[in-house]
Amino acid sequence: IRNVTFRDSSVNGTDSAVRIKSCIPRGGGVEHVTYQNMSGSVSQAVQLTLNYGQNSKSTATADNSSVIPAIRHVHIQDMVINAGDFLLCDGLGDSLIDNITMKNVTVTGSDHETCHDCNIDTQDVKPSVKC
């Protein structure tokens, strides 16, 4: 999945405002996705995971790199969300979630974040991201 934009969206009562998920052995990738001007109230503000559906961090190994998923170049900006959980960014040792940017993002209700194998650049984000 490439070159997708979500703009001017109000999300209320959904699981996540931003949600991109995959796992081994699905493979493929998601890149160049923009979320802009989002508002509302959700369970989790941002979920980016390459371990979807796993009870714990995936220990699967792949003999073929085509089964290892990727998430990169995701841009989140101008978002005001009330959420029970702030951020989950959960990549793989073989596939970092990379080149994620958050700009002018405010999440109220929770500062809880979980980050593994993930790189996020931020500007004017509240609460601050520790990834």
C-alpha positions in Angstrom: 0.0 0.0 0.0 1.5 3.3 -1.1 0.7 7.0 -1.4 -2.5 7.2 0.7 -3.8 10.4 2.5 -6.5 10.6 5.2 -7.5 14.2 5.6 -10.1 16.2 7.6 -11.4 13.2 9.5 -13.4 13.1 12.8 -13.1 9.7 14.5 -15.3 8.9 17.5 -15.7 5.6 19.3 -13.3 3.7 17.0 -10.3 1.6 18.1 -7.7 3.9 16.7 -7.3 7.2 14.9 -4.2 6.0 13.1 -3.8 2.2 12.6 -1.5 0.3 10.3 -0.9 -3.3 11.0 0.8 -6.4 9.6 2.7 -9.5 10.6 5.0 -12.2 9.4 4.1 -14.0 7.0 1.9 -11.4 5.4 4.9 -9.6 3.9 4.4 -6.5 1.7 4.6 -3.0 3.0 2.9 0.3 3.8 4.7 3.5 2.9 4.0 7.2 2.1 0.8 7.4 4.2 -0.3 10.8 5.5 -2.9 11.4 8.3 -3.8 15.1 8.4 -6.3 17.2 10.4 -7.8 14.4 12.5 -9.9 14.9 15.7 -12.0 12.8 18.0 -12.1 10.3 20.8 -10.8 6.7 20.4 -9.4 3.8 22.4 -5.8 4.2 21.1 -4.5 7.3 19.3 -1.7 5.7 17.2 -1.1 2.0 16.4 1.7 1.0 14.1 2.6 -2.7 14.4 4.3 -5.5 12.5 3.3 -8.0 15.2 -0.5 -7.8 14.7 -2.3 -10.8 16.2 0.7 -12.1 18.1 0.2 -12.7 21.8 3.8 -11.6 22.4 6.6 -10.2 20.3 6.9 -12.4 17.2 9.8 -14.9 17.3 9.1 -16.1 13.8 12.0 -16.3 11.5 11.7 -16.0 7.7 13.8 -17.7 5.1 12.3 -15.4 2.5 12.6 -11.7 3.0 9.3 -11.2 1.0 7.3 -12.4 4.0 8.7 -9.7 6.3 6.4 -6.7 6.4 7.5 -3.1 6.4 6.0 0.2 7.6 7.8 3.4 6.6 7.3 7.0 5.7 4.1 7.6 7.7 3.3 11.3 8.5 0.8 12.3 11.2 0.1 16.0 11.5 -2.5 18.4 12.9 -4.2 15.9 15.1 -6.2 16.4 18.4 -7.4 13.2 19.9 -8.7 12.0 23.3 -7.6 8.4 23.8 -7.3 5.7 26.5 -3.9 4.8 25.1 -1.4 7.1 23.3 1.0 5.1 21.1 1.9 1.6 20.1 4.8 1.4 17.7 6.0 -2.2 17.4 8.4 -3.2 14.7 10.6 -6.2 14.1 14.3 -6.6 14.5 14.5 -7.4 10.8 12.1 -4.6 9.9 12.2 -1.3 11.8 9.2 0.9 11.6 11.0 3.8 10.2 10.7 7.4 9.0 7.6 8.1 11.0 6.9 11.8 11.7 4.5 13.4 14.0 3.9 17.2 13.9 1.4 19.3 15.8 -0.2 16.3 17.5 -2.0 16.5 20.9 -3.4 13.5 22.6 -5.2 13.8 25.9 -6.3 11.1 28.3 -3.2 9.0 28.3 0.6 9.3 27.9 1.1 5.5 27.8 3.3 4.4 24.9 4.9 1.1 23.9 7.8 1.3 21.4 10.0 -1.5 20.0 12.1 -1.3 16.8 10.6 2.0 15.9 12.0 5.4 14.8 9.7 8.5 15.2 10.7 12.2 14.7 8.4 14.7 16.4 7.7 18.4 16.4 5.2 19.9 18.8 3.7 16.6 20.1 2.0 16.3 23.5 2.6 14.1 25.4 6.2 13.9 24.2 7.3 10.6 22.5 10.1 8.7 24.0 10.7 6.3 21.0 
